[in-house]
Each structure stands twice: as C-alpha cells, then as structure tokens.
C-alpha cells in the first residue's frame, strides 16, 4: 500500500510540476502503470478532435505543430524515410488491411513494425513489432525517453506537450527506428490530410480502404469531402491503391492523386487472385474482409517490388533500399522465396472506372500464408465459452454494421430462428461520438435478438485500477444518458416493426415507467415497458454477467443485491440460464469490444 501511495504521489508531483513550468526528473523505479497514468494526463483524443475542428482550415498548422513535437523529441521528418513505411487510410477496414499487409510481409521473414489505433485492452497494442504488442518494459523505456525529452525542451515558445495520439505516434517512430524494423505499417488515425501521421513525407506505398460516413464534424458530411481528406496522404511519385468505391468519391480520389502527382490504382476483387488456384483462406472472417485482403496483396507486392531484389549472397536475396533524401543505398537481407510473380489477365468488370485497374498476380506461398495467419482482435471475432458464444466486432458506421450483420447471421447459421427458447440471442451495444445510433440500431433488427443490452464503454463503474482504459472525457452520467436514449430508440424500432415478424415479443406498451437509477455501483435495469427486451447497465462487467448468468467460466454469476426486481430482467435471466445456446453480439464501438475482451480473455491484460 505504501509503495502504491508513493508512486501515486510521484505522478501527482510530476503533473503539478508540468502545470507550473518545472521539469521534474524521472525516478528510476517508475513502472508501466506510471507511464500509462502520465500518458493519460496528456490532452486526450476528444480534446484533440476539438483542436482539429478549430484548425481544419489550415492543415499546415496541424502538420507544423507535429513536426515541432517530433524535432523536440530528437527526430527529424527525414529520419522517418528510413522506416520504409506503408501508409493506409480509409473509413472502414483500414486496420484489417494493415493487419493483412503486416502479416504477409512478416511471412517473408522481415522484421515488421505496425502502428494502429485505438487499442482494445492495453495501450501498447498500438505499437507492435513482428505482430506482437511491445513489452511493458519497452513501452516504459520509450515512453519516458520521449516524455522527458519533450519536458526538457519546453520554453516560452514551445510550452505545450503533444496530445495523446500525437505523443503515441512520435513514440512509435522512436520505437521502430531504434528497434531497427525493416518496415513500418502505419494506420492513419482520422482522415488523412490533417492527421498527425501525415508528416510522413516519403512512404513506399499508400492504401485507401473502403470509404464511408464517419467523423463528419471533422472530415465533412459527404463522401466526397471525406474522400478529399483521405487522399491527403498521397505523395508525389508514391504508388497508391484503393478498393472499389462509389463513383463520385472515387473520382475525388483520382483528382487528389493527379493534383499530388501520385499514381493511383484500383484493386481488382480477390476473386481475380484465385483464378486457376484454390480459394484463399483468410484469417479474418466476413465477406467484407476480402476487399481488405485484396488491398493488402497489392500493398505488400508493391513494397517488395519497390525495394527490389538484386543478386544473392550466402543463400539470401538482398533487397536494395533507397533512402529518400539520403546519399547512397543500404541493403537488407530478405529470405529466399520471394520468387517471380506471374501476371494473369485482369478482369474487365472495373475497366470503366476513372482509376486504372491494377494487374492481378498469383500470390506467392508467403502471401497465402500471411493472409491465412492474420489475426486482428475485435474484428469479426468469435469466442466460444461453453453454451455462450460471443461475437465481437467493433463496427461503428452504417456500412460496417451492415457487414457485421451479414457476418453474424452467417456465423450463427440460423437466420430464421424460432423463438422457442432453445437459443437466445443478445445484443450488447454502445456507440459514441456524433454517430446516428438510430440508423445503426435499425440495421441490427434482422438479427432477431431476444434481448438488447445497452451499457457505457466502462469495464467497471470505477476504472481507477485500469489506467489503460481510463477516459477523462466521458462521465458516467453522460454515458448512461446516451444508453437510455439507445434503449428508447430500440424499443421504438420494435414497436414500429411489431406484427411484421413472428419472433418479436407482444406489442410493447408506450410510456412505461422508468425506474430511478440506483446508487453508484449497484445494478441498473431500466426497461421502458414491462415486457420490453431492452435493458441498461452502468458498466460492461454487470451487463456481461447478466447475459452469461454464470454459464461463462470467465464471468462470475450476476450479483442480486441492489438489483431492481423487474419482470423483464427476471424472465430474461431464466431464459438465459435454460437456453441450449446463448449467442451474444457485442458491437457499435471498438472501445466497447475492447472492454468486453478484457473481461472475456483475461490473458490479454497480462
């Protein structure tokens, strides 16, 4: 207890010192949790987004600020050229496309770096080497290296610290350079033109995954405006690839590419890569992952081609790497087996698009293995825990929710489920930001859920002991208000659909009484009508325990003390305890899925 109190005191003193302009030295005994707590004191993502809104008219202000922070940390933009970066943006699927790309190149024996966001369970997931989150020791080492350099370079002109996401981006660059990765796959945070990762000046290749409507207050409220933002990562002479897009956004991407003298190509469907060979097996489930895999194949192949292969030495091929802005060349060993990629005739289906179609090719064995071995937590992920099967997908836009619904219905293999109690389906949902939750919930109706559970992204009501998932921008009260709104929306949607589907419960009464919220930390069950299958809980732990009813070995049975004795909750608990199978879809937010994973797979927190 004394050691913990001393650590907390040291953190508090450092915070106070930073606020009053002093430069506290780091004590040697600080550990990973100290680093995370200090990271959380930085300007957080929500505040950063507000700053982006204010400065979006001047992208140079964003990028110049980021360059300043980078230089104060001890790096120059030119240093990033040595990372051989693959830079990827998009609205949906960009993380999955990055994961496929990284795994393919790792299959060639290359040492890979991978920077992504957000994290699901621990913040160090954002910075990966060879597919694995960096260790707590490495995170601790590089966090304090960057943090102390930024503290020591404060002056009257440069008195601030970078925001949370900016700091982690700078830290990732330090990690990848000092740990000497052969390449870095970098996922854009939000948008492209104004994103802090866009200080990258000379990537090897760029990618744009599927576009959609998201972050409208920052990126614009039309697909064309969003496409313009995404095309902001294009660089002169650097090839870029995109997947099939709606006509007008694709035209905007083409215009941005021409403006920036960037050769842009459209990826053929994955079907074209399977011509004359067996179907490619993907490590990520869902039909929508096929376009992400097709993009990854093009990105990986282009990276290998641009790095070249010349000669052999000691049984190795040597790839020559030009370093933009540097004198001479450096060499890097690449395992044998890259091979010659044979061109096959491309399909003409997309030939009329305004962007030229990239040629298809036969994937090498390493590419096939990379696609098959790809793992990406929280995206179309299934966990089977006895009679309870959890379906986890961080979908949070209309198009990604549609893809999630298709995946869930296919995965359950029972699209016309009878409401006989043998199988119970539960939706666990939350959405954040400026998203239209009514539109998202309406898309989920065809999944035929027996119960919908709404809760904030907080794993527990109090997250004081889980610094990785602290969020200082959302209060419990605000989060619960959003959940109650979602509950009312779901009930209304069921009322409107009543009588159209046999699985739905009896028509719901309008104007049911809401019970007052209980004391902090106790169970909250507030159906708006006595027979409504919609419930609200104050945190994920209580929500998941109610759903599992003690049948998942990773979750304790739900507590009964403090619970509101409500017919819907009581009857639901009986159904859940007696069902032969309980199928639970957790979706609407990657942060929600991350909290669920922390509870359902405790090993991820180690």
N, C-alpha and C positions, 0 to 999 in steps of 0.2 A: 504493500500500500504506500509506504514512504517513497519507494523508487518511482512509482507511478505519479505520485504527487509532485516529486521533484521534476520529472520530465514535463508535466503539465505547466509547472512554474517556469521552466526554461522557455517553453514555447510562448507562454504569455509575455515573458520579458522580451523575447525577440520581436513579437508583434508590437509591443509598446515601443521598443527601440526603433522599429521601422517607421512607426507612425510619427515619432518625434525626431526623425532625421539622424539617429545614431546608427552605427554599423556594428552590430553585435557579432562576436566571433562564434564560430560553431564549436560546441563541445564535442569531444571525440566519441562520447558514449551514445549519441543520438541514434535511434534506430529507424526502421522503415515507417512505423506509425508516426514518429515525429515528423518525418518528411511529408507524409500524407497530410497531417494536420496543418503543417506550414503551407503546403500546396493549396489547401482549402481556404487559406486566408487571402489568397490572391483574388483578384477580380474574377468572378465566376462567369460561366458561359452566358447566362441570361443577361448579365450586365454588359458583356462583350457584344452581344447581339444588339443591345440598345445603342452601343457606340457605333456599330456598323450602320445602323439605320441613320444616325446623325451624319456620318461621313461618307455615305454611299455615293454621293455626288462627286467625290474626289478620291478615286481609287489609289492615287499616288500617296495620299495621306496615310492610308492603311499600310501600303507596302513600305513606305519610307520609315514608318514607325517600327515595323517588324525588322527592317534592315538595321535600324539603330539598336534594337534589343539584341539582335544576332551579333553585331560587332562588339557590343558591351560584354557579351558572354565569351568573346575570344575568337569568334569565327567571322569570316567574310563570305559574301554570297558566292564568290569564286570557289571557295572550299567545297561547296555543295556539288560542283561539277564532278568531283571525284567519286560521288556516290552512285553514278550510273543509274539515275532514277527513272522509274516508271510512274507517271503521274496520272491518276484516274479520278474523274468526277462523274456526276450523274445524280439523278433523283433517287432511283431505287436500283439495288443490285450492285452498286459500286464496291461495297465491301466484299460481297461474294466474288465479284470479278477479280478483285485484288487477291483474295484468298486463293482462287484457282491459279492465278498467274504466279504467285509466290511459290505455291506447291509444285507447279510444273518446273520452274527454274531450279528449285531445290532438288528436284529429281535428277537434274544433271550434275549434282554434286557441288553446286555453287553455294556459297555462304550468303544467305539472304537476310535483309532487314525488311521490316514491314511495320508501317505506322498507320494506325486506323483509329476511329472513334465512332461511338462512345465505347467505354469499357462496360462490361456486364457485371462482373463481380469485383475485380481488383483493377486499379488504375494501371498497373504495369502491363496489363493485357494490350494496351495501346502501342507499346513498343516491343516488338518481337524480333528475335534472332533465330533463324532456322525454324520458324513456325512456332516457337515457344515464347511466352512472355518472359522478359528479362527477369532475373532473380531479384529477390528483395535486396540482396547485398549490392548488386549492380545498380538497381534503382536508387538506393540510398547514396551510393558513391556519386552518380552523375547528377542527382538532384542537388546535392549540396555544392558540387563543383559549379554548376550553373547559377544556383541561387546566390552563393557567396560572391561570385564574380559580378553579378548584377547589383548586389548590395554595395560592393566596393567601388563601383563606377558611378554611383549616384552623385549628381552635382546640381547646381541651380537650374541647369537646362534639362538634364535627364534625371528627374527626381522620382519617376514612377517605376513600377515593376510591371512586366507584361501580364496580360490576362491569363487565366488558367490554360486555355487551349494554346495560346501563343507560347507560353512557357514550355508546355509539353512538346510542342513542335520543335522548339530550339533544343530542348533536351534530347529529343530523338536524333537530331542531326549530330549532336556530340557523341551519342552512343554509337551510331552507325560508323562515324569516322574513326573513333578511337578503337572500336572493336573490329575494324577493318573488314566490313562486309563487302562482298563482290558487287552487290546491287541493293537498291532500296526501292520497295514498292510503297508509294505514298498516296494515301487516300485523302482527297480534299475534304475539309470539314463541312463548310456550307458554301454552295455556289461555285465559285472559281475565280472570277476577276478580282474580287475583294478578299478572297480567303488568304490567310497568312501563309499557307503552303505555297502560294503563287510567287514567293520570292525565288523559287527555283527557276533559274534562267535557262538551263540547257539540259532538260530531261532527254533520255534516249528515245522515248516514245510516250505518247499520251493516249488516254482512252476516255470515252464518254459512254456510260451505261444508259439504260432507259431513262427518258425524261418524264416528269410528271409535275403535278402541282404540289408544292410544299414550301414552307418558309416564305409565304407570299409577302409578308411585311418587309422582308429584306431583299428578296430576289425579284419581286414583281408578281402580278396577279394573272399573268397569261403565260402559256407555254413558250411563246416567242421571247418574252422578256427573260424567262428562266433559261432558255437556250442561249441567249446572248451572254448571260452570266457564266454559264458552263463553258462556252467557247473562249472565255478569258484565259484559260490555261494554255491555249495553243501558242506555239513558239515558232519563229522562222526556221524553216528547213527541217523541223522535227515532225516525223510522220505521226498522224493521229488516226484513231479508228473509233467508229461508233456503231451501234446496233440499229436495227430498223426503228425509225421514229416517225411520228405523224409528219405530214408533208411540210407544213409551214415551219415547225421547229427545226426540221432537217435543213430546210432552206436557210434558216438563220445560221445554223452551224456552218454551212457551206460559205456563207458570206463572211463569217468571222474568220474562217480558215483562209479565205482569199485575202482578206484585209491584213492578216498576220503572216501571209506567205507560208502557210502551213499546208502540206499535202494531207488531205483528209480522205479516208476510205470508209466504205460501208462494209460491215462484216456479213458474209453470207450466213445462212442458217446453219446450225450444227449438223443438220441432215446432210449437207454437202460434204462434210468431212467424213461421213460414214459411207460414202459411195464405194462399193466394192470391198468393204470390210465390215466387221461386226460392229454392232451399235456400241457407242462409247458409254462407259459406266461412269456416272458422276457421284462424287462423294456427298453432294448436297441434293436433297430431294426436291421435287417440284418441277413441273414443266417449264416454269419461268426461269429456272437456273440454266436452261440450255443456251439462251442468248448470252448470259454471263460467261458461260464456258467458251462459246464461240469467240467472244471478245478476248478472253484470256489467251486462247490459242494464237490469235493474231498479235497480241502484245508480246507474248513470250517469244514467238518466232522472230518478230522484228527486232527484239532486243538481241537475240542470238546472232541474227544477220548483221546488225549494225556494229556488233563487237567483233565480227569477222573470225575466220579460222585460217591460220597460216602455219604450215609445217607441222612437224611432230618432234617431240623430244622426250626420251625416256618413257615412251608409251602414252604420253599425254599429248593432246592438242593444245596449242597456245593461242588464246584469243587476244588480239591486239586491241587495246582500248585507247582511242584518242581522248585526251582530256581537254575539253574546250577551254580556251584561254590560257593553256599551259604550253610550254615548249616540249617538243618530243612526244614520245609514246611510252606507255608502260605495258607490261604483259601480265597475263594472269592465266594460271593453268585451268583447263577445263577437261573433265574426264572424257575418255573416248566414247563414241556412241552418238555424237550429235548427228552425224550422217547427212546424206543429201536428201533434202525434202523434195519429193516428186510433185510437180504441179499436176493437177487434174482439172478438166474443164469446169468452169464455174457455171452455176445456174443462171439463166437469163431472166428469172422472175423479178429481180430487183433492178434490172438494167435501165429502167426508165427513171430511176431516182436521180435527183440532182447531184448526188455524190457518187463517184465511181466505185464500182464493186471491187473489193479486194479479192485476189485469187485464192482459191482453196488449195489445200495440200493434204498429203497423207500425214497424219500425226505420227511422230516417232514413238517408240516404246516408252521413252521418258515422259513424253507428253501424255500418253494414255495413262501411265501410272500416276502422274501428277493429278490429273482430273479425278481419278478414282480415289486417291488418298486424301483429297481436300476435306478439311473439317473447318466448320465455322459456327461457333456456338450461337444458339438463339435464333438461328435461321432455319426454318423447316426442320426442327429438331424434335425427335421423339424420345421419351424416357418411359420405359415400362417398369412400373413398381407394383408387382402383383396384379390385383384386379384394377388398379388405377393406372391409366396411361395418360401421360402429359404430352401435349402437342404445343411446342413453343415456337413462336415466330414473332419477331419484332416489327411486323408490318404496321405502318402508321400513315399511309396515304391511300387514296381510294383504289389506285391501281394495284398497290402491293397487298391491300386487304382482299381484293378480288383474287389475286394469285394465291393468297393464303387460304381462302375459302376453297378454291379448286384443289389445293394440296390436301387440306383437312378432309374433304369429302372423299377424295380418292384414297387417302390413307385409312380412313375408317371403313371403307368398302361396304358401306351400308347406307346409301343415300336416301333410301325410303324407309327409314327406321320406324318401326311401330312403337307407339307409346304404351308399352306393356310392362315397363319396369325392369325388364331383363337387362337393359342397357340404359344408363343415364348419361346424358351429355351436358357439360357445364362450360359456360363461357366465363373466363376471368379477363376483365378488360379495364384498361385505363388509357387515356390519351392526354397529351399535354400541348402547350403552345396554342397557336391560333388555328388548330385543325378543326374541321367541321365534323364533330363526333357523331352528329345525327346521320350524316351521309355514310360514315364508316359503319355504324351500328346497323343501318338498313341493309348493307351488303352482307352482314353476318346472319340475317334471318334464315336463309336457305339451309343453314347447318342444322336446324331443328334442335336447338338447345332446350333442355328441360329447365335449366336454371341459368341466370346471368348474375355474376358476382362482380361488383364494382368496388375498387379499393384504390388508394393512392399508391405511388411507387415506393413508399417507405416499406422496408422489410419489416421493421418493428415500429411501434409508435415512437419509441426513443431509439435513435441510432447513434447514441454517444459512443458506443463501443465498436462502431463500424465506420471508421473515418472514410474508407473508400467510397461509401455510398451516401455521404452527407451532402445535402443540398440546402444551402442557406437562402435560396431564392424562392422557396415554396414553403408556406406554413401549412400545418396540419389542417387548420380551419379552411384555408383556400382550396386545398386539395380535396377535402371532403365535400365542399360545396360543388366542386366540379363532378364528383362521383354521384351526388344526389341529382344533379342535372342529367347525367347519363342514365341514371336509374329511371327518371321520369320519361326520358326520351324512349328508352327501351319499352317501358310499359305502354306508352302511346303507340309505338310501332306495332306491338302485339294487338292492341285494341283495333287498330286500323286493319290488321291482317286477319282478325278473328273471323272464323267461319269459312275461311278460304282453305285452310289446311287442317286435316284431321288430327295432327299431332298437337296442335295448340290447346292450351287449357280452356276451360269455360270462359265466356266473355268476361273481361275484367271490369270491375266497378270503377267509376271515375270518382275522384275526390276522397279516396281513403285517407285515414288519418296517419300522419307521420308521427312516430314516437320521438320524444326528445332524445338528443344524444346523451349517452351515459357519461359517467365520469371518465377522465382521461385514462386510457389504457384498458378499459373494460370493453367487452364485446358489443359491437353495434350492428343491429339488424333492423333495418327500417324499410320494409316493403310498403309501397304507397297504397296497396289494397290487400285485403286479407288473403286473397288467393293469387297474388302476383308472384311469379317466379323470379323476381328481381330483388337482390339483397345488396346491402352496402356494409363494408367492414372498414375499420380505421387503418388497417395495415395488411400487408400481404400474408404475414405469418398467420394471423387469425383467419383470413379468407381461405388459405390453402388447407389449414387444419380442419375447417368446417367442411370443405369439399371432400377431403380424404377420409374423414370420420375414423381416424385411427387405422385405416387399411393400408397406408403407405408407411413402411418401416422408417423412413426418414423424417416423418412428421408425427408429432405427438397427437393424441386424441384432443379434440377441441375442449377447452375449459367451459364449464357450465355456469360457474359463478359469475354474476354480473350480466349474464345474457338475458335478453328480453324474451320472455316466453311467447313466441309468435307462431301461429299455426303454419305459416309457410316455411319457417326455419325448422320447426319440429318435424313436419311431414317430409320435408326435403332430407333431413338427416336420416330418417327411416329408409327412404328410397335409396340413398347413397350407401347405407350400411348393408342393404339387402341385394343391391344390383349385382348381377353377374359380372358386369364390366362398367367401369366409370371412365369416360373419355373427356378430358379437360383440355380446352384450347385456351392458351394464355397469349394474348395479342394486344395490339394497339400502341405499344411503346417498347422500345429496346430496354429502357430503364426498368420497366415492369418485368420484362423477361429476365433481365439480369438479377433482380431481386428474387424471382422465383428459382432461378438456377442456384443461387446461394443457399437457399433452403433445401432444394431437392438433391443437390450434389455437393455436400459439404467439402469434398476434396478440393473443389475449385477455390476455396478460401484459404487453403494451406499455403 
